[in-house]
């Protein structure tokens, strides 16, 4: 998923607010919310959160149905 998964985690969650000062550390070059996500979650965790957000939004179900019917 990479960057798109990180953006989905950023915008698809209510908490934590990834841009909060406590999660951003300019000394460690963590300056954006995306940097904070990548610094605190491993890629598998980002992918799992991405899939769960897609399921909860109903998007993943619609996408699978479109493939089956398409």
Protein Blocks (a to p, Z undefined) as FASTA:
>chain_A
ZZmmmmmmmmmpfbdcfkbmklpcfknopabfklmmmmmpcfklmmmmmmmmmmmnommm
mmmmmmmmZZ
